[in-house]
C-alpha cells in the first residue's frame, strides 16, 4: 500500500520549468504586454548589452533580447525578419528556443 506522500504526483523538471515560465511571462509579475506585429504577447525585453558602435550618419545600433512563449507565435521568427514591437521596427539577429520559450535577439536603429 502506498503512503499518502508516495501517492502524490511527483513534480518533474519539465513541470517546474513550465511553472517558472508561467511566472516569468506573467504580466502581473515580470512580463509586459507587448504588441508584436499586431498581436498582444506577454514578453520581457531585456537591456542586456551596451549599444553597438556608431554607424554612418550617427546611427547607433541598440540590441535587446526578447523572451516570449513560443506558443504565442504562429511561427517562430527567423534571422533577418523584421518585427514591429510596440510600434518600433527591429531586425531579428538571433532566435533560440528552450523549454517552450523563444529567446529573440533584436537590433534597433536609433539616431
JOGI-V694447 format. One record per run of one state. SS is the DSSP state (helix for helix, strand for strand, loop for the rest). FROM is the first residue (numbers start at 1). LEN is the number of residues. If there is no record, write none. Layout:
BEGIN
ss/from/len
SS/FROM/LEN
SS/FROM/LEN
END
This chain:
BEGIN
ss/from/len
loop/1/3
helix/4/4
loop/8/5
helix/13/12
loop/25/7
strand/32/5
loop/37/2
strand/39/8
loop/47/7
strand/54/1
loop/55/1
helix/56/3
loop/59/1
strand/60/10
helix/70/3
loop/73/9
strand/82/4
loop/86/2
strand/88/11
loop/99/2
strand/101/10
loop/111/1
END
